[in-house]
């Protein structure tokens, strides 16, 4: 459990860095390249992202799981790593050639940007994050990623100055993504070696990765296809509004992902070694902690979303506020679906249940988008996304209802819901008393955080462990 805590701390520190950087770059890029520029980037990146998904298949989750299973046997680990990576490399080369062909044949007005983004596909060929995640060596991946992220921020601030610099922005993001993958390779030598493998052992990984790829490509329909459909059915400005609203929401989701990412190999290990009690305990605590954070964010966005967007993105993106408020309801369903997927379904090899829920959600999203985007634009895409997340969470609960106690895991988080609502009422009331918008926003945020923490003081001190941390600090001081 100590290693799990240290990994969570490492990943949380990194996720905080990931919060800080978008907090700077998102409003900066919004003001320099504008809504149309943001939309063009989001649209073209969504297309190359589809090819990246096909290049990786389900390699990240599958590789993570297989490495975790074999980490105690160096000979098996070397063989598994080599065979999985060879498959990844072959598929990446094929997909890259297909992407180049698509760009040259389609010959769109965004062709220059699309060619730059070939670097993203090359980066997939060097992506071995799944190895270090499976080995639970998060310190290595986090340190190198943190340095690259800071470098990316500096480059954007130095070279992206106006709408004409959109190509520089895309190049910086693509090139640093490639560099981020390449710098991990020197550390690989200490963990695994390439060994001679049989072709059949390479190909045997294809079926399980395809099984995990089905839900990944299905998820991409509502993560990426919405932006592509917005670009085709509305305008690049609408894509830009939707993209930035999503980025603001993702700032919250990065914190949530820190927990579910670091616990996947641990949960796989516990399940494979029959430690059911510890498995269930971590699962329960994860769900509680995630909703402790998620519920106040939803009500916080509803109460202060308009001013938040105005301050953060500027007057040119005021339409993002409504989109953000709608998207915030995804936090009701997405966290629980992520936890069930990463901490329950994948570790227990329940790929069938995972696939059914995600594929169904993708179909629902696609059908909803055909109606909502044409009628309501970016707001319609947001409504479709929320409904999709509800469908996925509901189906996952339904499919494992006989072995997963809803009452056991869900009832404890309801207290966070009503406490968040109390916070919301107080924050809205304050907003009616203060006229100056900036002062009102600052007071609302500070008072909201204070009220919510006071209402949850017992959970914060006992469950999160603040009391233990303070006790240890006091001993060091004395």
C-alpha positions as CSV (number, residue, x, y, z in Angstrom):
1,X,0.0,0.0,0.0
2,X,3.0,2.3,0.7
3,X,4.1,2.0,-3.0
4,X,0.6,2.8,-4.1
5,X,0.5,5.9,-2.0
6,X,4.0,7.1,-3.3
7,X,2.9,6.4,-6.9
8,X,-0.3,8.4,-6.3
9,X,1.7,11.3,-4.9
10,X,4.1,11.3,-7.8
11,X,1.3,11.2,-10.3
12,X,-0.7,13.8,-8.4
13,X,2.2,16.2,-8.5
14,X,2.5,15.6,-12.2
15,X,-1.2,16.1,-12.7
16,X,-1.0,19.4,-10.8
17,X,1.7,20.4,-13.2
18,X,-0.7,19.4,-16.0
19,X,-3.3,21.7,-14.4
20,X,-0.9,24.6,-14.2
21,X,0.3,24.5,-17.8
22,X,-3.2,24.5,-19.4
23,X,-4.2,27.2,-17.0
24,X,-1.5,29.3,-18.7
25,X,-1.6,28.0,-22.3
26,X,-5.4,27.8,-22.8
27,X,-6.2,31.4,-22.3
28,X,-3.0,32.5,-24.0
29,X,-3.6,30.5,-27.1
30,X,-7.3,31.5,-27.1
31,X,-6.3,35.1,-27.3
32,X,-3.5,34.7,-29.8
33,X,-4.8,32.3,-32.5
34,X,-8.6,33.0,-31.7
35,X,-11.6,30.7,-31.8
36,X,-11.1,29.8,-35.4
37,X,-7.4,28.8,-34.9
38,X,-8.3,26.7,-31.8
39,X,-11.0,25.1,-33.9
40,X,-8.7,24.3,-36.8
41,X,-6.2,22.7,-34.4
42,X,-8.8,20.7,-32.6
43,X,-10.4,19.5,-35.9
44,X,-7.1,18.4,-37.5
45,X,-5.8,16.9,-34.2
46,X,-9.0,14.9,-33.9
47,X,-8.4,13.3,-37.3
48,X,-4.8,12.3,-36.6
49,X,-5.9,11.1,-33.1
50,X,-8.0,8.5,-34.9
51,X,-5.0,7.2,-36.7
52,X,-3.0,7.2,-33.4
53,X,-5.7,5.1,-31.8
54,X,-5.4,2.5,-34.6
55,X,-1.6,2.6,-34.2
56,X,-1.8,1.8,-30.5
57,X,-4.9,-0.4,-30.6
58,X,-5.5,-1.3,-26.9
59,X,-1.7,-1.5,-26.3
60,X,-1.6,0.8,-23.3
61,X,-4.1,-1.0,-21.1
62,X,-3.1,-4.5,-22.5
63,X,0.6,-3.9,-22.1
64,X,0.1,-2.4,-18.6
65,X,-1.8,-5.5,-17.6
66,X,0.6,-8.0,-19.1
67,X,3.7,-6.3,-17.7
68,X,2.0,-6.2,-14.3
69,X,1.3,-10.0,-14.5
70,X,4.9,-10.9,-15.3
71,X,7.0,-8.3,-13.5
72,X,8.3,-10.9,-10.9
73,X,9.8,-13.0,-13.7
74,X,12.5,-11.2,-15.6
75,X,12.7,-13.8,-18.4
76,X,9.0,-13.7,-19.1
77,X,8.9,-9.9,-18.8
78,X,11.6,-9.5,-21.5
79,X,9.7,-11.9,-23.8
80,X,6.3,-10.2,-23.2
81,X,7.7,-6.7,-23.7
82,X,9.6,-7.6,-26.9
83,X,6.6,-9.4,-28.5
84,X,4.1,-6.6,-27.6
85,X,6.4,-3.8,-28.8
86,X,7.2,-5.5,-32.1
87,X,3.5,-5.7,-32.8
88,X,3.1,-2.0,-31.8
89,X,5.9,-1.0,-34.1
90,X,4.6,-2.9,-37.1
91,X,1.0,-1.5,-36.8
92,X,2.3,2.0,-36.3
93,X,4.3,1.9,-39.5
94,X,1.3,0.7,-41.5
95,X,-1.0,3.3,-40.0
96,X,1.5,6.1,-40.6
97,X,1.7,5.2,-44.3
98,X,-2.1,5.1,-44.5
99,X,-2.3,8.6,-42.8
100,X,0.2,10.1,-45.3
101,X,-1.9,8.7,-48.1
102,X,-5.1,10.2,-46.6
103,X,-3.5,13.6,-46.3
104,X,-2.2,13.7,-49.8
105,X,-5.4,12.3,-51.4
106,X,-7.9,14.5,-49.3
107,X,-5.7,17.6,-50.0
108,X,-7.8,19.8,-47.7
109,X,-7.2,23.5,-46.9
110,X,-5.6,22.3,-43.7
111,X,-3.1,20.0,-45.4
112,X,0.0,21.8,-44.0
113,X,-1.2,21.3,-40.4
114,X,-2.1,17.7,-41.1
115,X,1.4,17.0,-42.4
116,X,3.1,18.5,-39.3
117,X,1.0,16.2,-37.2
118,X,2.7,13.1,-38.7
119,X,5.0,13.6,-35.8
120,X,2.2,12.4,-33.5
121,X,2.1,9.1,-35.3
122,X,5.9,8.7,-35.1
123,X,5.7,9.3,-31.4
124,X,3.4,6.3,-31.1
125,X,6.3,4.1,-32.4
126,X,8.3,5.2,-29.3
127,X,5.5,5.0,-26.8
128,X,6.5,2.5,-24.0
129,X,4.7,4.2,-21.1
130,X,2.7,0.9,-20.6
131,X,6.0,-0.8,-19.6
132,X,6.7,1.6,-16.8
133,X,3.1,1.8,-15.7
134,X,2.9,-2.0,-15.4
135,X,6.1,-2.0,-13.4
136,X,4.7,0.9,-11.3
137,X,7.8,3.0,-12.0
138,X,5.8,6.3,-12.1
139,X,8.7,8.5,-10.9
140,X,10.6,7.9,-14.1
141,X,7.7,8.7,-16.5
142,X,6.5,11.7,-14.4
143,X,9.9,13.4,-14.1
144,X,10.7,13.3,-17.8
145,X,7.1,14.3,-18.7
146,X,7.2,17.2,-16.3
147,X,10.4,18.6,-17.9
148,X,9.0,18.3,-21.4
149,X,5.7,19.9,-20.4
150,X,7.5,23.0,-19.0
151,X,9.6,23.2,-22.1
152,X,6.4,23.1,-24.2
153,X,5.0,25.9,-22.2
154,X,8.1,28.1,-22.7
155,X,8.2,27.4,-26.4
156,X,4.5,28.3,-26.9
157,X,4.9,31.6,-25.0
158,X,8.0,32.5,-26.9
159,X,6.9,31.6,-30.5
160,X,3.1,31.8,-30.7
161,X,2.2,35.5,-30.9
162,X,-0.7,35.8,-33.4
163,X,-3.1,33.9,-35.7
164,X,-0.4,33.4,-38.3
165,X,1.6,31.3,-35.7
166,X,-0.9,28.5,-35.6
167,X,1.5,26.2,-37.5
168,X,4.1,26.9,-34.9
169,X,1.7,26.0,-32.1
170,X,0.9,22.7,-33.8
171,X,4.5,21.9,-34.5
172,X,5.5,22.6,-30.9
173,X,2.8,20.3,-29.5
174,X,3.6,17.5,-32.0
175,X,7.4,17.7,-31.7
176,X,7.4,17.8,-27.8
177,X,5.0,14.8,-27.8
178,X,7.6,12.9,-29.9
179,X,10.4,14.0,-27.6
180,X,8.4,13.0,-24.6
181,X,8.3,9.4,-25.8
182,X,11.9,9.2,-27.0
183,X,13.6,10.3,-23.7
184,X,12.1,7.4,-21.9
185,X,14.1,4.8,-23.9
186,X,17.4,5.1,-22.1
187,X,15.6,4.0,-18.9
188,X,14.2,1.0,-20.6
189,X,17.6,-0.7,-20.6
190,X,17.5,-1.1,-16.8
191,X,14.1,-2.8,-16.8
192,X,13.9,-5.1,-19.8
193,X,16.0,-6.4,-22.7
194,X,15.0,-7.2,-26.3
195,X,15.0,-10.9,-26.9
196,X,14.4,-13.1,-29.9
197,X,10.7,-14.0,-30.2
198,X,8.6,-16.1,-32.4
199,X,6.2,-14.5,-35.0
200,X,3.3,-16.5,-33.5
201,X,3.9,-15.0,-30.1
202,X,3.9,-11.5,-31.5
203,X,0.6,-12.2,-33.3
204,X,-1.1,-13.8,-30.3
205,X,-1.2,-10.3,-28.7
206,X,-3.3,-9.0,-31.6
207,X,-6.7,-10.5,-30.5
208,X,-6.6,-9.3,-26.9
209,X,-5.4,-5.8,-27.9
210,X,-8.2,-5.7,-30.5
211,X,-10.7,-6.6,-27.8
212,X,-9.5,-3.6,-25.7
213,X,-9.3,-1.5,-28.8
214,X,-13.0,-1.8,-29.5
215,X,-14.0,0.2,-26.5
216,X,-11.2,2.7,-27.1
217,X,-12.3,3.4,-30.6
218,X,-15.9,3.5,-29.4
219,X,-15.0,6.0,-26.7
220,X,-13.2,8.1,-29.4
221,X,-16.5,8.6,-31.2
222,X,-17.8,10.9,-28.5
223,X,-14.4,12.3,-27.5
224,X,-13.2,13.0,-31.1
225,X,-16.0,12.5,-33.5
226,X,-18.1,15.2,-31.9
227,X,-15.4,17.8,-32.8
228,X,-15.1,16.4,-36.4
229,X,-18.9,16.5,-36.7
230,X,-19.0,20.0,-35.4
231,X,-16.4,21.0,-38.0
232,X,-18.4,19.4,-40.8
233,X,-21.9,20.5,-39.6
234,X,-21.3,24.0,-38.1
235,X,-18.0,26.0,-38.0
236,X,-14.5,26.0,-36.8
237,X,-15.5,28.6,-34.2
238,X,-18.0,26.2,-32.7
239,X,-15.2,23.6,-32.6
240,X,-13.1,26.1,-30.8
241,X,-15.8,26.8,-28.2
242,X,-16.4,23.2,-27.6
243,X,-12.6,22.4,-27.4
244,X,-11.9,25.1,-24.8
245,X,-14.9,24.1,-22.6
246,X,-13.6,20.6,-22.7
247,X,-10.2,21.7,-21.7
248,X,-11.5,23.5,-18.7
249,X,-13.4,20.4,-17.7
250,X,-10.3,18.2,-18.3
251,X,-8.4,20.3,-15.8
252,X,-10.6,18.6,-13.2
253,X,-10.4,15.2,-14.8
254,X,-6.6,15.1,-14.8
255,X,-6.7,14.9,-11.0
256,X,-9.2,12.1,-11.2
257,X,-7.1,10.2,-13.7
258,X,-4.1,10.3,-11.4
259,X,-5.9,7.9,-9.0
260,X,-7.3,5.5,-11.5
261,X,-4.0,5.3,-13.5
262,X,-1.7,4.4,-10.6
263,X,-4.1,1.9,-9.2
264,X,-4.6,-0.3,-12.3
265,X,-1.4,-2.3,-11.9
266,X,-1.9,-2.6,-8.2
267,X,-5.5,-3.8,-8.6
268,X,-4.4,-6.3,-11.2
269,X,-1.8,-7.6,-8.8
270,X,-4.2,-7.9,-5.9
271,X,-6.9,-9.7,-7.9
272,X,-4.4,-12.2,-9.5
273,X,-3.0,-12.9,-6.0
274,X,-6.5,-13.5,-4.4
275,X,-6.3,-10.4,-2.1
276,X,-10.0,-9.7,-2.4
277,X,-10.4,-7.7,0.8
278,X,-7.6,-5.2,-0.1
279,X,-9.0,-5.1,-3.7
280,X,-12.5,-4.0,-2.5
281,X,-11.1,-1.6,0.1
282,X,-9.1,0.4,-2.5
283,X,-12.0,0.4,-4.9
284,X,-14.4,1.8,-2.2
285,X,-11.9,4.5,-1.1
286,X,-11.2,5.5,-4.7
287,X,-14.9,6.1,-5.4
288,X,-15.3,8.1,-2.3
289,X,-12.3,10.3,-2.9
290,X,-13.2,11.0,-6.6
291,X,-16.7,12.1,-5.8
292,X,-15.4,14.2,-2.8
293,X,-13.7,16.2,-5.6
294,X,-16.2,15.9,-8.4
295,X,-19.5,17.1,-6.8
296,X,-18.3,20.5,-5.6
297,X,-16.7,21.2,-9.1
298,X,-20.1,20.6,-10.8
299,X,-21.9,23.0,-8.6
300,X,-19.0,25.4,-8.7
301,X,-19.1,25.6,-12.5
302,X,-22.9,26.1,-12.3
303,X,-22.5,29.0,-9.9
304,X,-19.5,30.8,-11.3
305,X,-19.1,29.5,-14.9
306,X,-20.0,32.7,-16.7
307,X,-17.4,34.8,-14.9
308,X,-14.8,32.0,-14.9
309,X,-14.9,31.8,-18.7
310,X,-14.8,35.6,-19.1
311,X,-11.7,35.9,-16.9
312,X,-10.0,32.8,-18.2
313,X,-10.7,32.8,-21.9
314,X,-11.7,36.4,-22.6
315,X,-14.8,38.0,-24.2
316,X,-14.2,36.1,-27.4
317,X,-15.2,32.8,-25.8
318,X,-18.2,33.8,-23.7
319,X,-20.3,31.1,-25.5
320,X,-18.1,28.5,-23.7
321,X,-19.8,29.2,-20.4
322,X,-23.1,27.4,-21.3
323,X,-21.2,24.5,-22.9
324,X,-19.0,24.2,-19.8
325,X,-22.1,24.1,-17.5
326,X,-23.7,21.4,-19.6
327,X,-20.4,19.4,-19.8
328,X,-19.9,19.6,-16.0
329,X,-22.7,17.1,-15.5
330,X,-20.4,14.5,-17.1
331,X,-18.7,14.5,-13.7
332,X,-21.8,12.8,-12.3
333,X,-21.1,9.7,-14.4
334,X,-17.7,9.7,-15.9
335,X,-15.6,9.2,-12.7
336,X,-17.6,6.1,-11.6
337,X,-17.4,4.7,-15.1
338,X,-13.6,5.3,-15.1
339,X,-13.1,3.6,-11.7
340,X,-15.2,0.6,-12.6
341,X,-13.3,0.2,-15.9
342,X,-9.8,0.8,-14.6
343,X,-10.1,-0.8,-11.2
344,X,-12.6,-3.5,-11.6
345,X,-13.3,-4.6,-15.2
346,X,-9.7,-4.5,-16.7
347,X,-7.9,-6.0,-13.7
348,X,-10.5,-8.9,-13.6
349,X,-10.3,-9.4,-17.4
350,X,-14.0,-8.5,-17.8
351,X,-13.4,-7.3,-21.4
352,X,-16.9,-8.3,-22.6
353,X,-18.8,-6.1,-20.1
354,X,-16.3,-3.3,-20.8
355,X,-16.9,-3.5,-24.5
356,X,-20.7,-3.7,-24.4
357,X,-21.0,-0.6,-22.3
358,X,-18.6,1.5,-24.4
359,X,-19.9,0.4,-27.8
360,X,-23.5,1.1,-26.7
361,X,-22.5,4.5,-25.5
362,X,-20.7,5.3,-28.8
363,X,-23.8,4.3,-30.8
364,X,-26.0,6.4,-28.6
365,X,-23.6,9.4,-28.9
366,X,-23.3,9.2,-32.7
367,X,-27.1,9.1,-33.1
368,X,-27.7,11.9,-30.6
369,X,-25.0,14.1,-32.3
370,X,-26.8,13.7,-35.7
371,X,-29.8,15.4,-34.1
372,X,-28.4,17.8,-31.5
373,X,-25.3,19.2,-33.3
374,X,-27.4,20.3,-36.3
375,X,-29.9,22.0,-34.1
376,X,-27.9,23.3,-31.2
377,X,-24.3,23.3,-32.3
378,X,-21.6,22.9,-29.6
379,X,-24.3,22.9,-26.8
380,X,-25.9,20.0,-28.6
381,X,-22.6,18.1,-28.6
382,X,-22.3,18.7,-24.9
383,X,-25.8,17.4,-24.2
384,X,-25.0,14.3,-26.2
385,X,-21.7,13.8,-24.3
386,X,-23.5,13.9,-20.9
387,X,-26.2,11.5,-21.9
388,X,-23.6,9.2,-23.3
389,X,-21.7,9.1,-20.0
390,X,-24.9,8.3,-18.2
391,X,-25.6,5.4,-20.5
392,X,-22.1,4.0,-20.1
393,X,-22.1,4.2,-16.3
394,X,-25.6,2.7,-16.1
395,X,-24.7,-0.2,-18.3
396,X,-21.5,-1.0,-16.4
397,X,-23.4,-1.1,-13.2
398,X,-26.1,-3.2,-14.7
399,X,-23.7,-5.8,-16.2
400,X,-21.9,-6.4,-13.0
401,X,-24.9,-5.9,-10.6
402,X,-24.6,-9.5,-9.3
403,X,-21.1,-9.0,-8.0
404,X,-20.8,-5.3,-7.4
405,X,-22.9,-3.8,-4.6
406,X,-24.2,-0.5,-5.7
407,X,-25.4,0.3,-2.1
408,X,-21.9,-0.4,-0.7
409,X,-20.1,1.9,-3.0
410,X,-22.6,4.6,-3.9
411,X,-24.5,5.5,-0.7
412,X,-21.3,6.8,1.1
413,X,-20.8,9.5,-1.7
414,X,-24.4,11.0,-1.3
415,X,-23.2,13.1,1.6
416,X,-20.8,14.9,-0.8
417,X,-23.7,15.6,-3.1
418,X,-25.9,17.4,-0.5
419,X,-22.9,19.2,1.0
420,X,-22.0,20.5,-2.5
421,X,-25.6,21.7,-3.0
422,X,-25.4,23.6,0.3
423,X,-22.2,25.2,-0.9
424,X,-23.9,26.1,-4.1
425,X,-26.8,27.9,-2.4
426,X,-24.4,29.9,-0.2
427,X,-22.3,30.9,-3.2
428,X,-25.3,31.9,-5.3
429,X,-26.6,34.0,-2.3
430,X,-23.2,35.8,-2.1
431,X,-23.4,36.6,-5.8
432,X,-26.6,38.5,-5.3
433,X,-25.0,40.7,-2.6
434,X,-21.9,41.7,-4.4
435,X,-22.0,43.9,-7.5
436,X,-18.4,44.0,-8.7
437,X,-18.0,40.9,-10.9
438,X,-14.3,40.2,-10.2
439,X,-14.6,40.6,-6.4
440,X,-17.8,38.6,-6.5
441,X,-16.0,35.7,-8.3
442,X,-13.1,35.7,-5.9
443,X,-15.3,35.8,-2.8
444,X,-17.6,33.1,-4.2
445,X,-14.7,30.7,-4.9
446,X,-13.0,31.3,-1.5
447,X,-16.2,31.0,0.5
448,X,-17.3,28.0,-1.5
449,X,-14.1,26.1,-0.9
450,X,-14.1,27.0,2.8
451,X,-17.8,26.0,3.3
452,X,-17.3,22.7,1.5
453,X,-14.1,21.8,3.5
454,X,-15.8,22.7,6.8
455,X,-18.8,20.5,5.9
456,X,-16.4,17.6,5.2
457,X,-13.9,18.2,7.9
458,X,-14.3,14.7,9.3
459,X,-13.6,13.1,6.0
460,X,-10.6,15.3,5.3
461,X,-8.9,14.6,8.6
462,X,-9.7,10.9,9.0
463,X,-10.0,9.5,5.5
464,X,-7.6,11.6,3.5
465,X,-5.2,11.6,6.3
466,X,-4.6,15.3,6.9
467,X,-4.5,14.7,10.7
468,X,-1.6,12.1,10.3
469,X,0.3,14.5,8.0
470,X,0.0,17.3,10.5
471,X,1.1,15.0,13.3
472,X,4.2,14.0,11.4
473,X,5.1,17.6,10.6
474,X,4.7,18.5,14.3
475,X,7.2,15.8,15.3
476,X,9.7,17.0,12.7
477,X,9.4,20.6,14.0
478,X,9.8,19.5,17.6
